Amino acid sequence: MFTPQGPSLRELAVQALSSVEHGYDLLAPKFDHTPFRTPDTVLDAVERALSAMGPVDHGLDLCCGTGAGMGVLRAVCRESVTGVDISAGMLAVGRDQASRPAEPEPEPEVEPEPEPGPRVAWVRGDALALPFGSVFDLVVSFGAFGHFLPREFPELFGQVHSVLRPGGRFAFPLPAPAPPSSPWYWALLGFDTAMRARNAVWRPPFVMYYRPFRLGEVRPGLERAGFDVELYALPEFGRRRDGSPRCRMVVATRRDGSSRPV
């Protein structure tokens, strides 16, 4: 389905009837051939925006999956890049892809000095119980927030707060919601409705809802968790008719000296 290399309809059905963790273990070998992978256009836009803010030392990709967002961190982090995800299958695919040698390039006339890159680690862990101390300067996340119910947002933001150093940033892209006149509005509404019906009659649940993660709820939640929030328009995606950006990058900065609120 989606591409010749992607999953079949049967494989997607088996995944959808599994738990989130096991479902992604099953989907992992073909995940990058589905529309669920974050598009390179989004990754590139976030990388440019973060690069303009200057380099950092240690970065974490929250719910990293097969590692599409890890390249963003490699571009802006000097010391280390860590990916954390609950699915061992997704991590295995990401680790395998990262270890493959790159396509050879034509040899230059003068051999350049090799540039050391950041250390890379892949860690299995739950985003609601992160196995780290306050060691990161930057946390990013791409396309994972639909796997958390609104009641879990305070715990999620609190966990991110706990692994950032004072002044560290939590950054992620957030598209503007589709208007009712858009086919995407009805497609996402239909998907969320189908998932709610599935979870009402089938166990274990598979949490994946596109619509609840909205700026109007997310910003106050981040502020309550101890962050100062700034919004950056991603100009690559243009603006809507009302002049608002089609996609923003949310940057939540941990307040200096703040501890996680109780």
ROPAMI-11034 format. One line per field, with one value per residue (C-alpha): residue in three letters; x, y, z. Coordinates in pm, 1 decimal, m for minus. Layout:
residuo: ALA/...
xx: X/...
yy: Y/...
zz: Z/...
//
This chain:
residuo: MET/PHE/THR/PRO/GLN/GLY/PRO/SER/LEU/ARG/GLU/LEU/ALA/VAL/GLN/ALA/LEU/SER/SER/VAL/GLU/HIS/GLY/TYR/ASP/LEU/LEU/ALA/PRO/LYS/PHE/ASP/HIS/THR/PRO/PHE/ARG/THR/PRO/ASP/THR/VAL/LEU/ASP/ALA/VAL/GLU/ARG/ALA/LEU/SER/ALA/MET/GLY/PRO/VAL/ASP/HIS/GLY/LEU/ASP/LEU/CYS/CYS/GLY/THR/GLY/ALA/GLY/MET/GLY/VAL/LEU/ARG/ALA/VAL/CYS/ARG/GLU/SER/VAL/THR/GLY/VAL/ASP/ILE/SER/ALA/GLY/MET/LEU/ALA/VAL/GLY/ARG/ASP/GLN/ALA/SER/ARG/PRO/ALA/GLU/PRO/GLU/PRO/GLU/PRO/GLU/VAL/GLU/PRO/GLU/PRO/GLU/PRO/GLY/PRO/ARG/VAL/ALA/TRP/VAL/ARG/GLY/ASP/ALA/LEU/ALA/LEU/PRO/PHE/GLY/SER/VAL/PHE/ASP/LEU/VAL/VAL/SER/PHE/GLY/ALA/PHE/GLY/HIS/PHE/LEU/PRO/ARG/GLU/PHE/PRO/GLU/LEU/PHE/GLY/GLN/VAL/HIS/SER/VAL/LEU/ARG/PRO/GLY/GLY/ARG/PHE/ALA/PHE/PRO/LEU/PRO/ALA/PRO/ALA/PRO/PRO/SER/SER/PRO/TRP/TYR/TRP/ALA/LEU/LEU/GLY/PHE/ASP/THR/ALA/MET/ARG/ALA/ARG/ASN/ALA/VAL/TRP/ARG/PRO/PRO/PHE/VAL/MET/TYR/TYR/ARG/PRO/PHE/ARG/LEU/GLY/GLU/VAL/ARG/PRO/GLY/LEU/GLU/ARG/ALA/GLY/PHE/ASP/VAL/GLU/LEU/TYR/ALA/LEU/PRO/GLU/PHE/GLY/ARG/ARG/ARG/ASP/GLY/SER/PRO/ARG/CYS/ARG/MET/VAL/VAL/ALA/THR/ARG/ARG/ASP/GLY/SER/SER/ARG/PRO/VAL
xx: 0.0/112.9/421.8/528.5/768.1/503.6/275.6/m21.0/m375.4/m370.0/m47.5/m196.1/m507.7/m300.4/m101.4/m416.1/m556.5/m240.3/m113.1/83.5/412.5/352.9/186.3/496.4/719.5/525.0/524.4/888.4/1051.1/817.9/745.4/963.6/758.5/434.2/291.0/329.2/699.8/761.7/823.9/1171.9/1025.2/920.8/1250.9/1451.9/1244.9/1291.1/1662.1/1706.3/1512.4/1708.2/2042.4/1969.5/1948.5/2301.7/2455.4/2390.9/2577.3/2328.7/1999.9/1714.7/1465.5/1150.5/958.2/1225.1/1080.3/1317.4/1517.3/1389.4/1438.7/1780.6/1937.2/1802.1/1981.4/2304.5/2308.9/2275.0/2432.9/2806.8/2846.2/2565.7/2236.6/1997.2/1679.8/1421.5/1118.4/894.3/912.2/1214.3/1135.8/1146.5/1472.1/1628.8/1543.0/1673.2/1996.5/2048.1/1987.8/2223.6/2502.5/2484.9/2765.3/2662.1/2672.3/3028.4/3088.2/3344.0/3683.8/3792.7/4131.0/4233.4/4120.9/3940.4/3996.3/3718.5/3473.6/3386.3/3012.5/2813.9/2786.3/2461.4/2260.4/1928.0/1735.9/1416.1/1196.5/852.4/801.5/592.5/878.0/1199.5/1514.8/1735.4/1839.5/1853.8/2125.6/1986.3/2006.1/1746.4/1453.1/1270.1/973.8/808.7/462.7/429.9/188.3/m120.2/m16.0/m94.1/m436.4/m501.2/m501.5/m143.8/m7.6/85.6/288.1/449.0/551.3/669.8/892.3/1047.4/1101.6/1278.0/1538.6/1628.6/1892.8/1780.2/1751.0/1715.4/1461.0/1176.9/1104.5/852.6/659.1/287.0/74.7/m229.1/m555.8/m725.6/m1041.5/m1376.7/m1361.7/m1051.2/m1070.0/m800.0/m1038.6/m1286.9/m1018.0/m864.2/m1205.0/m1298.0/m970.8/m1008.6/m1372.3/m1275.2/m999.3/m1238.2/m1485.6/m1206.7/m1085.1/m1437.5/m1477.6/m1124.0/m839.5/m558.6/m622.9/m424.8/m395.4/m350.0/m559.6/m464.5/m697.0/m654.7/m299.6/m386.3/m185.6/m462.9/m427.7/m60.8/79.1/m88.5/10.8/376.1/368.6/218.3/496.9/764.3/836.8/844.0/689.1/780.2/636.8/833.2/662.5/812.3/804.3/855.3/486.3/337.2/39.3/m333.3/m590.4/m611.5/m234.9/m148.2/133.3/40.1/302.8/487.2/777.9/695.7/1000.4/944.7/1240.8/1284.6/1297.2/1632.5/1635.2/1284.1/1204.1/925.2/595.1/414.0
yy: 0.0/362.5/243.4/m99.2/m122.4/m21.8/m239.5/m422.4/m352.3/m676.4/m577.8/m238.7/m407.9/m638.3/m339.5/m136.9/m420.7/m437.7/m219.2/91.8/m72.4/m404.0/m235.9/m29.4/m332.2/m495.9/m187.0/m92.4/m263.4/m75.9/237.5/468.4/375.0/507.6/861.9/830.0/916.4/1289.0/1444.8/1570.8/1915.2/1944.4/1807.4/2045.1/2346.8/2269.1/2206.7/2547.6/2720.1/2546.4/2604.5/2977.9/2962.8/2827.5/2490.4/2296.4/2011.4/1734.0/1658.2/1411.6/1296.2/1207.8/914.7/892.7/594.7/492.4/811.2/1056.1/1343.4/1228.1/1396.1/1729.6/1681.9/1569.8/1901.7/2116.9/1910.6/1904.1/1631.2/1372.7/1276.3/1033.4/880.0/730.5/524.5/261.1/31.5/m196.7/m273.7/91.3/144.3/m161.7/m32.1/314.2/178.1/m45.6/237.2/469.3/210.7/158.3/326.2/629.7/625.4/696.9/1046.0/1143.4/1180.7/1545.4/1656.3/1739.6/1502.2/1709.1/1654.3/1430.6/1622.0/1438.2/1410.9/1379.2/1047.1/869.9/646.1/463.9/401.1/207.5/399.1/538.1/909.6/925.9/780.8/897.5/719.2/1031.0/1307.6/1678.5/1633.3/1766.8/2111.0/2037.9/1797.1/1760.5/1549.4/1485.6/1343.3/1157.5/1366.5/1189.0/887.8/1072.2/1147.8/1509.2/1404.0/1278.7/1608.5/1746.5/1432.4/1436.7/1801.7/1739.7/1455.2/1673.5/1948.6/1699.1/1592.8/1945.1/2159.1/2505.1/2713.5/2401.2/2399.0/2169.0/2225.3/2070.2/2163.5/2225.2/2264.4/2489.4/2293.7/2233.8/2444.4/2266.7/2356.7/2140.4/1768.5/1715.8/1836.0/1560.5/1299.3/1360.2/1379.5/1047.6/886.8/1001.9/889.0/545.7/514.9/605.6/343.5/84.7/159.6/141.1/m221.8/m363.2/m417.0/m332.9/26.8/188.4/556.3/773.0/1086.2/1373.6/1647.9/1697.9/1842.1/2209.0/2520.2/2666.5/2376.7/2298.7/2643.8/2683.6/2326.6/2395.9/2716.7/2533.9/2273.7/2542.8/2658.7/2994.3/2946.3/3117.2/3053.9/3068.0/3065.9/2814.9/3024.1/2723.0/2633.9/2975.5/3136.2/3081.2/3326.0/3500.5/3560.9/3305.9/3054.2/2715.3/2562.5/2691.1/2567.2/2574.9/2642.2/2591.8/2699.3/2563.1/2854.6/2899.8/2747.6/2608.8/2264.7/2048.7/2174.8/1936.1
zz: 0.0/m72.6/m267.3/m398.5/m102.6/153.2/365.9/222.5/333.7/533.1/708.0/799.6/934.8/1157.0/1279.8/1351.6/1565.3/1775.6/2057.7/1963.0/2057.8/1881.7/1586.0/1516.4/1568.4/1283.7/1062.1/1120.4/817.4/579.2/781.6/573.2/265.0/414.8/444.3/822.7/800.1/848.9/504.4/425.9/353.4/720.0/850.1/630.6/736.3/1106.9/1055.8/893.4/1171.2/1448.0/1275.3/1275.3/1656.0/1681.6/1770.0/2089.7/2254.3/2335.1/2157.2/2204.1/1939.7/2134.6/1981.7/1713.1/1522.5/1245.2/1289.9/1029.4/1275.1/1391.2/1088.5/1210.3/1542.3/1376.1/1192.0/1505.6/1786.2/1851.3/2113.3/2114.3/1953.6/2121.8/1986.2/2222.5/2122.6/2276.5/1971.7/1960.7/1596.3/1490.3/1679.1/1515.0/1168.5/1252.5/1397.5/1093.4/846.8/1034.2/1023.4/648.3/452.9/250.3/m128.6/m242.6/m377.1/m642.8/m481.6/m452.5/m580.2/m224.2/49.1/314.9/684.5/825.4/1042.9/1364.5/1415.9/1736.4/1915.5/1832.2/2066.0/2027.6/2350.9/2411.0/2651.6/2725.8/2658.9/2977.1/3184.9/3020.6/3143.1/3150.1/3383.8/3296.7/3033.5/2703.7/2547.2/2280.2/2247.1/1916.7/1813.6/1478.3/1420.2/1750.0/1954.6/1820.8/2027.3/2351.2/2491.2/2599.4/2963.8/2913.5/2776.0/3123.1/3200.7/2855.6/2885.4/3240.2/3122.7/2852.7/3110.7/3340.1/3080.1/2965.5/3125.4/3239.6/2922.8/2707.2/2425.9/2321.4/1951.6/1714.7/1399.4/1435.1/1120.2/1131.5/1150.9/819.2/765.6/716.9/347.5/306.1/219.6/483.9/754.7/673.8/616.5/960.7/1125.0/964.3/1073.6/1433.8/1441.0/1309.0/1569.7/1851.7/1730.3/1705.4/2057.9/2196.2/2088.7/2064.4/2310.0/2336.3/2227.8/1948.7/2036.0/1727.7/1692.9/1465.3/1587.7/1968.9/1957.5/1894.7/1968.2/2185.2/2429.2/2382.6/2458.6/2800.8/2887.3/2810.3/3013.6/3311.4/3281.4/3325.6/2971.3/2795.8/2452.3/2125.4/1778.7/1454.7/1117.3/873.4/554.1/328.9/371.7/301.9/468.7/483.6/351.6/688.3/684.1/952.7/883.9/745.4/971.6/1278.3/1480.9/1850.3/2069.5/2442.6/2656.0/3006.6/3246.1/3416.8/3761.3/3730.2/3858.4/3733.7/3879.7/4115.6
//
